[in-house]
Amino acid sequence: MIKTLTSKVDNISEFVRQNHPYDCVEVISSKIDNGNPPYLKWISDIVGDKSEPEK
């Protein structure tokens, strides 16, 4: 499982398809609607878009 931003899914998917030995690689994306608040904060801290200044 890779945790990333939605904006990066297409590039990651292409990289995996080009580099994985399987003919049909599983690459899926899921939106997180709800969850354990400390975990969601951790995810946000880890994969947050570092190119945008923090508010």
C-alpha positions in Angstrom: 0.0 0.0 0.0 1.2 3.4 -0.9 -0.1 6.5 0.8 0.1 9.6 -1.4 -1.9 12.6 -2.7 -4.6 12.1 -5.3 -2.7 14.4 -7.6 0.2 11.9 -7.7 -1.8 8.7 -8.4 -1.5 8.8 -12.2 2.3 9.3 -12.2 2.8 6.5 -9.6 0.4 4.2 -11.4 2.3 4.7 -14.7 5.7 4.1 -12.9 4.3 0.9 -11.4 2.9 -0.4 -14.7 6.2 0.3 -16.5 8.4 -1.3 -13.8 6.4 -4.2 -12.4 6.7 -7.7 -13.9 3.0 -8.5 -13.9 1.0 -7.9 -17.0 -2.0 -6.6 -15.0 -0.8 -4.7 -12.0 -3.2 -3.8 -9.2 -3.2 0.0 -8.8 -6.3 1.4 -7.1 -7.1 4.7 -5.3 -9.4 5.1 -2.3 -10.7 8.3 -0.8 -10.5 8.6 3.0 -13.8 9.9 4.2 -13.4 9.2 7.9 -11.1 7.4 10.4 -9.2 7.6 13.6 -8.4 11.3 14.1 -4.8 10.7 15.2 -4.1 8.5 12.2 -5.7 10.9 9.8 -3.5 13.7 11.2 -0.4 11.5 10.8 -1.4 10.7 7.2 -1.9 14.4 6.5 1.5 15.2 8.1 3.3 12.5 6.1 1.8 12.9 2.6 0.8 16.6 2.8 1.8 18.6 -0.3 5.2 20.0 0.7 5.2 22.3 -2.4 2.4 24.5 -0.8 3.3 26.7 2.1 1.7 25.6 5.4 -1.2 27.8 6.6 
